[in-house]
Amino acid sequence: MQPDGTILADDGRCYKRNEVEVHHEGKSFKDILEGFLRQEGLRLEDIKLEDIGEGYRLADRGLAQKWREFHRKHAHLLILPRRLHLEKHGQKQK
Ligand SMILES: [Zn+2]
């Protein structure tokens, strides 16, 4: 997040928050989540979520911390403007 409220995207340019999307490069979110559940010996239904108004978070904050670290290690996230994001997915389907 830049001081003027724009976001520095991975193409090296700044965009407004509503112009960018997060792209999961490499493993999909689902694969990462499944790996995490396996590591922790949990099933998806064991994980409790709490409503924090603008979304949900893990009710178990210790687990949430582990999840953040696991996700950071395994996910390669790119912040891209919508146009580039669509291009990325278009290329994948060819
Ligand atoms: Zn994507």
Backbone and ligand atoms as CSV (ligand in chain L), in Angstrom:
chain,resi,resn,atom,element,x,y,z
A,1,MET,N,N,0.854,-1.200,0.000
A,1,MET,CA,C,0.000,0.000,0.000
A,1,MET,C,C,0.885,1.244,0.000
A,2,GLN,N,N,0.660,2.101,-0.925
A,2,GLN,CA,C,1.420,3.344,-1.031
A,2,GLN,C,C,0.709,4.436,-0.221
A,3,PRO,N,N,1.437,5.498,0.141
A,3,PRO,CA,C,0.845,6.551,0.983
A,3,PRO,C,C,-0.427,7.172,0.373
A,4,ASP,N,N,-0.504,7.244,-0.946
A,4,ASP,CA,C,-1.689,7.873,-1.547
A,4,ASP,C,C,-2.836,6.889,-1.743
A,5,GLY,N,N,-2.729,5.684,-1.182
A,5,GLY,CA,C,-3.834,4.736,-1.262
A,5,GLY,C,C,-3.791,3.830,-2.476
A,6,THR,N,N,-2.785,4.011,-3.326
A,6,THR,CA,C,-2.670,3.085,-4.450
A,6,THR,C,C,-1.818,1.898,-4.039
A,7,ILE,N,N,-1.863,0.873,-4.848
A,7,ILE,CA,C,-1.155,-0.366,-4.542
A,7,ILE,C,C,-0.113,-0.616,-5.615
A,8,LEU,N,N,1.084,-0.943,-5.165
A,8,LEU,CA,C,2.147,-1.280,-6.111
A,8,LEU,C,C,1.940,-2.718,-6.572
A,9,ALA,N,N,1.655,-2.885,-7.849
A,9,ALA,CA,C,1.395,-4.221,-8.389
A,9,ALA,C,C,2.699,-4.863,-8.839
A,10,ASP,N,N,2.611,-6.150,-9.187
A,10,ASP,CA,C,3.823,-6.885,-9.554
A,10,ASP,C,C,4.284,-6.603,-10.974
A,11,ASP,N,N,3.573,-5.753,-11.689
A,11,ASP,CA,C,4.116,-5.305,-12.966
A,11,ASP,C,C,4.901,-4.001,-12.775
A,12,GLY,N,N,5.072,-3.607,-11.495
A,12,GLY,CA,C,5.906,-2.447,-11.188
A,12,GLY,C,C,5.191,-1.108,-11.275
A,13,ARG,N,N,3.880,-1.131,-11.498
A,13,ARG,CA,C,3.127,0.111,-11.574
A,13,ARG,C,C,2.132,0.189,-10.424
A,14,CYS,N,N,1.653,1.409,-10.157
A,14,CYS,CA,C,0.687,1.594,-9.071
A,14,CYS,C,C,-0.739,1.667,-9.609
A,15,TYR,N,N,-1.623,1.037,-8.874
A,15,TYR,CA,C,-3.032,1.034,-9.266
A,15,TYR,C,C,-3.888,1.328,-8.055
A,16,LYS,N,N,-5.136,1.725,-8.344
A,16,LYS,CA,C,-6.106,1.850,-7.262
A,16,LYS,C,C,-6.478,0.462,-6.783
A,17,ARG,N,N,-6.866,0.410,-5.512
A,17,ARG,CA,C,-7.184,-0.870,-4.880
A,17,ARG,C,C,-8.198,-1.689,-5.694
A,18,ASN,N,N,-9.199,-1.012,-6.265
A,18,ASN,CA,C,-10.242,-1.766,-6.973
A,18,ASN,C,C,-9.844,-2.155,-8.400
A,19,GLU,N,N,-8.641,-1.792,-8.794
A,19,GLU,CA,C,-8.173,-2.153,-10.140
A,19,GLU,C,C,-7.278,-3.387,-10.143
A,20,VAL,N,N,-6.895,-3.849,-8.958
A,20,VAL,CA,C,-5.974,-4.982,-8.908
A,20,VAL,C,C,-6.649,-6.229,-8.343
A,21,GLU,N,N,-6.103,-7.362,-8.722
A,21,GLU,CA,C,-6.578,-8.641,-8.220
A,21,GLU,C,C,-5.370,-9.461,-7.791
A,22,VAL,N,N,-5.617,-10.399,-6.891
A,22,VAL,CA,C,-4.533,-11.260,-6.440
A,22,VAL,C,C,-4.562,-12.543,-7.249
A,23,HIS,N,N,-3.435,-12.863,-7.818
A,23,HIS,CA,C,-3.323,-14.093,-8.602
A,23,HIS,C,C,-2.448,-15.089,-7.855
A,24,HIS,N,N,-2.903,-16.323,-7.763
A,24,HIS,CA,C,-2.142,-17.402,-7.150
A,24,HIS,C,C,-1.285,-18.054,-8.217
A,25,GLU,N,N,-0.002,-17.795,-8.170
A,25,GLU,CA,C,0.909,-18.448,-9.108
A,25,GLU,C,C,1.349,-19.761,-8.475
A,26,GLY,N,N,1.593,-20.764,-9.269
A,26,GLY,CA,C,2.021,-22.045,-8.713
A,26,GLY,C,C,0.834,-22.805,-8.144
A,27,LYS,N,N,0.993,-23.312,-6.914
A,27,LYS,CA,C,-0.063,-24.114,-6.299
A,27,LYS,C,C,-1.339,-23.310,-6.121
A,28,SER,N,N,-2.468,-23.979,-6.261
A,28,SER,CA,C,-3.747,-23.297,-6.061
A,28,SER,C,C,-4.014,-23.148,-4.561
A,29,PHE,N,N,-4.904,-22.241,-4.236
A,29,PHE,CA,C,-5.289,-22.010,-2.844
A,29,PHE,C,C,-5.775,-23.317,-2.209
A,30,LYS,N,N,-6.560,-24.062,-2.982
A,30,LYS,CA,C,-7.133,-25.305,-2.479
A,30,LYS,C,C,-6.022,-26.307,-2.134
A,31,ASP,N,N,-5.021,-26.430,-3.010
A,31,ASP,CA,C,-3.903,-27.349,-2.747
A,31,ASP,C,C,-3.157,-26.961,-1.485
A,32,ILE,N,N,-2.956,-25.649,-1.315
A,32,ILE,CA,C,-2.228,-25.172,-0.141
A,32,ILE,C,C,-3.022,-25.463,1.125
A,33,LEU,N,N,-4.311,-25.197,1.071
A,33,LEU,CA,C,-5.177,-25.449,2.232
A,33,LEU,C,C,-5.172,-26.929,2.584
A,34,GLU,N,N,-5.252,-27.787,1.567
A,34,GLU,CA,C,-5.256,-29.225,1.823
A,34,GLU,C,C,-3.940,-29.675,2.449
A,35,GLY,N,N,-2.830,-29.105,1.987
A,35,GLY,CA,C,-1.530,-29.418,2.561
A,35,GLY,C,C,-1.455,-29.004,4.022
A,36,PHE,N,N,-2.023,-27.850,4.315
A,36,PHE,CA,C,-2.023,-27.330,5.683
A,36,PHE,C,C,-2.853,-28.223,6.604
A,37,LEU,N,N,-4.028,-28.617,6.140
A,37,LEU,CA,C,-4.901,-29.473,6.953
A,37,LEU,C,C,-4.211,-30.800,7.236
A,38,ARG,N,N,-3.508,-31.346,6.226
A,38,ARG,CA,C,-2.788,-32.600,6.394
A,38,ARG,C,C,-1.695,-32.428,7.453
A,39,GLN,N,N,-0.945,-31.340,7.354
A,39,GLN,CA,C,0.140,-31.088,8.298
A,39,GLN,C,C,-0.378,-31.000,9.733
A,40,GLU,N,N,-1.531,-30.341,9.893
A,40,GLU,CA,C,-2.082,-30.120,11.231
A,40,GLU,C,C,-2.959,-31.277,11.697
A,41,GLY,N,N,-3.208,-32.232,10.801
A,41,GLY,CA,C,-4.088,-33.349,11.147
A,41,GLY,C,C,-5.524,-32.906,11.383
A,42,LEU,N,N,-5.954,-31.923,10.612
A,42,LEU,CA,C,-7.308,-31.386,10.769
A,42,LEU,C,C,-8.132,-31.651,9.516
A,43,ARG,N,N,-9.440,-31.631,9.693
A,43,ARG,CA,C,-10.340,-31.635,8.548
A,43,ARG,C,C,-10.930,-30.235,8.439
A,44,LEU,N,N,-11.404,-29.925,7.241
A,44,LEU,CA,C,-11.934,-28.587,7.001
A,44,LEU,C,C,-13.040,-28.255,8.002
A,45,GLU,N,N,-13.869,-29.263,8.347
A,45,GLU,CA,C,-14.989,-29.013,9.252
A,45,GLU,C,C,-14.545,-28.810,10.708
A,46,ASP,N,N,-13.244,-29.092,10.999
A,46,ASP,CA,C,-12.724,-28.848,12.348
A,46,ASP,C,C,-12.383,-27.376,12.557
A,47,ILE,N,N,-12.276,-26.645,11.462
A,47,ILE,CA,C,-11.790,-25.278,11.559
A,47,ILE,C,C,-12.950,-24.316,11.776
A,48,LYS,N,N,-12.862,-23.587,12.879
A,48,LYS,CA,C,-13.946,-22.657,13.201
A,48,LYS,C,C,-13.604,-21.260,12.706
A,49,LEU,N,N,-14.583,-20.642,12.083
A,49,LEU,CA,C,-14.401,-19.284,11.593
A,49,LEU,C,C,-15.232,-18.328,12.424
A,50,GLU,N,N,-14.743,-17.102,12.559
A,50,GLU,CA,C,-15.573,-16.098,13.219
A,50,GLU,C,C,-15.748,-14.905,12.286
A,51,ASP,N,N,-16.928,-14.334,12.382
A,51,ASP,CA,C,-17.296,-13.215,11.517
A,51,ASP,C,C,-16.692,-11.933,12.087
A,52,ILE,N,N,-15.886,-11.249,11.297
A,52,ILE,CA,C,-15.304,-9.993,11.784
A,52,ILE,C,C,-15.824,-8.808,10.985
A,53,GLY,N,N,-17.023,-8.963,10.434
A,53,GLY,CA,C,-17.645,-7.850,9.725
A,53,GLY,C,C,-17.287,-7.819,8.259
A,54,GLU,N,N,-16.007,-7.583,7.955
A,54,GLU,CA,C,-15.629,-7.505,6.550
A,54,GLU,C,C,-15.141,-8.836,6.002
A,55,GLY,N,N,-15.497,-9.910,6.664
A,55,GLY,CA,C,-15.091,-11.236,6.211
A,55,GLY,C,C,-14.992,-12.167,7.390
A,56,TYR,N,N,-14.296,-13.275,7.175
A,56,TYR,CA,C,-14.148,-14.253,8.238
A,56,TYR,C,C,-12.686,-14.445,8.559
A,57,ARG,N,N,-12.417,-14.862,9.776
A,57,ARG,CA,C,-11.055,-15.249,10.108
A,57,ARG,C,C,-11.112,-16.502,10.965
A,58,LEU,N,N,-9.977,-17.170,11.087
A,58,LEU,CA,C,-9.925,-18.364,11.904
A,58,LEU,C,C,-10.124,-17.971,13.360
A,59,ALA,N,N,-11.022,-18.673,14.035
A,59,ALA,CA,C,-11.303,-18.347,15.436
A,59,ALA,C,C,-10.095,-18.670,16.310
A,60,ASP,N,N,-9.365,-19.721,15.955
A,60,ASP,CA,C,-8.168,-20.097,16.703
A,60,ASP,C,C,-6.996,-19.259,16.193
A,61,ARG,N,N,-6.583,-18.269,16.996
A,61,ARG,CA,C,-5.569,-17.333,16.507
A,61,ARG,C,C,-4.193,-17.977,16.372
A,62,GLY,N,N,-3.928,-18.986,17.185
A,62,GLY,CA,C,-2.659,-19.710,17.055
A,62,GLY,C,C,-2.607,-20.435,15.721
A,63,LEU,N,N,-3.727,-21.042,15.369
A,63,LEU,CA,C,-3.824,-21.753,14.099
A,63,LEU,C,C,-3.741,-20.762,12.936
A,64,ALA,N,N,-4.347,-19.615,13.129
A,64,ALA,CA,C,-4.317,-18.588,12.086
A,64,ALA,C,C,-2.887,-18.162,11.784
A,65,GLN,N,N,-2.087,-18.042,12.846
A,65,GLN,CA,C,-0.683,-17.675,12.688
A,65,GLN,C,C,0.070,-18.738,11.889
A,66,LYS,N,N,-0.183,-20.004,12.236
A,66,LYS,CA,C,0.444,-21.116,11.507
A,66,LYS,C,C,0.017,-21.102,10.047
A,67,TRP,N,N,-1.276,-20.835,9.834
A,67,TRP,CA,C,-1.800,-20.819,8.471
A,67,TRP,C,C,-1.135,-19.722,7.653
A,68,ARG,N,N,-0.960,-18.544,8.264
A,68,ARG,CA,C,-0.312,-17.445,7.532
A,68,ARG,C,C,1.099,-17.826,7.108
A,69,GLU,N,N,1.830,-18.460,8.028
A,69,GLU,CA,C,3.199,-18.855,7.702
A,69,GLU,C,C,3.221,-19.931,6.626
A,70,PHE,N,N,2.322,-20.897,6.764
A,70,PHE,CA,C,2.256,-21.985,5.791
A,70,PHE,C,C,1.908,-21.425,4.412
A,71,HIS,N,N,0.930,-20.551,4.400
A,71,HIS,CA,C,0.473,-19.974,3.136
A,71,HIS,C,C,1.585,-19.153,2.488
A,72,ARG,N,N,2.299,-18.375,3.309
A,72,ARG,CA,C,3.374,-17.544,2.779
A,72,ARG,C,C,4.458,-18.416,2.154
A,73,LYS,N,N,4.742,-19.541,2.802
A,73,LYS,CA,C,5.781,-20.439,2.320
A,73,LYS,C,C,5.405,-21.092,0.990
A,74,HIS,N,N,4.124,-21.384,0.835
A,74,HIS,CA,C,3.706,-22.191,-0.316
A,74,HIS,C,C,3.049,-21.416,-1.434
A,75,ALA,N,N,2.531,-20.269,-1.116
A,75,ALA,CA,C,1.823,-19.518,-2.155
A,75,ALA,C,C,2.775,-18.520,-2.796
A,76,HIS,N,N,2.614,-18.341,-4.049
A,76,HIS,CA,C,3.332,-17.282,-4.729
A,76,HIS,C,C,2.261,-16.352,-5.288
A,77,LEU,N,N,2.020,-15.287,-4.543
A,77,LEU,CA,C,0.936,-14.395,-4.928
A,77,LEU,C,C,1.460,-13.250,-5.782
A,78,LEU,N,N,0.717,-12.931,-6.784
A,78,LEU,CA,C,1.038,-11.775,-7.606
A,78,LEU,C,C,-0.126,-10.802,-7.547
A,79,ILE,N,N,0.184,-9.541,-7.374
A,79,ILE,CA,C,-0.854,-8.521,-7.440
A,79,ILE,C,C,-0.804,-7.938,-8.842
A,80,LEU,N,N,-1.884,-8.098,-9.555
A,80,LEU,CA,C,-1.904,-7.697,-10.964
A,80,LEU,C,C,-3.123,-6.847,-11.263
A,81,PRO,N,N,-2.990,-5.912,-12.206
A,81,PRO,CA,C,-4.183,-5.217,-12.678
A,81,PRO,C,C,-5.080,-6.224,-13.393
A,82,ARG,N,N,-6.377,-5.989,-13.331
A,82,ARG,CA,C,-7.352,-6.934,-13.862
A,82,ARG,C,C,-7.000,-7.423,-15.282
A,83,ARG,N,N,-6.565,-6.500,-16.115
A,83,ARG,CA,C,-6.299,-6.839,-17.516
A,83,ARG,C,C,-5.201,-7.911,-17.626
A,84,LEU,N,N,-4.108,-7.698,-16.890
A,84,LEU,CA,C,-3.001,-8.666,-16.926
A,84,LEU,C,C,-3.414,-9.997,-16.306
A,85,HIS,N,N,-4.250,-9.897,-15.280
A,85,HIS,CA,C,-4.714,-11.109,-14.617
A,85,HIS,C,C,-5.519,-11.971,-15.602
A,86,LEU,N,N,-6.413,-11.315,-16.324
A,86,LEU,CA,C,-7.207,-12.039,-17.317
A,86,LEU,C,C,-6.303,-12.645,-18.379
A,87,GLU,N,N,-5.299,-11.892,-18.799
A,87,GLU,CA,C,-4.352,-12.402,-19.809
A,87,GLU,C,C,-3.667,-13.664,-19.309
A,88,LYS,N,N,-3.253,-13.642,-18.058
A,88,LYS,CA,C,-2.575,-14.794,-17.465
A,88,LYS,C,C,-3.440,-16.040,-17.560
A,89,HIS,N,N,-4.715,-15.890,-17.237
A,89,HIS,CA,C,-5.602,-17.037,-17.259
A,89,HIS,C,C,-5.943,-17.429,-18.683
A,90,GLY,N,N,-5.975,-16.458,-19.577
A,90,GLY,CA,C,-6.217,-16.749,-20.983
A,90,GLY,C,C,-5.097,-17.597,-21.535
A,91,GLN,N,N,-3.868,-17.260,-21.153
A,91,GLN,CA,C,-2.711,-18.009,-21.652
A,91,GLN,C,C,-2.734,-19.450,-21.159
A,92,LYS,N,N,-3.167,-19.628,-19.907
A,92,LYS,CA,C,-3.150,-20.947,-19.313
A,92,LYS,C,C,-4.062,-21.918,-20.071
A,93,GLN,N,N,-5.178,-21.383,-20.582
A,93,GLN,CA,C,-6.163,-22.249,-21.232
A,93,GLN,C,C,-5.737,-22.683,-22.630
A,94,LYS,N,N,-4.747,-21.998,-23.217
A,94,LYS,CA,C,-4.333,-22.333,-24.589
A,94,LYS,C,C,-3.577,-23.656,-24.623
L,1,ZN,ZN,ZN,-5.306,-15.718,-11.048
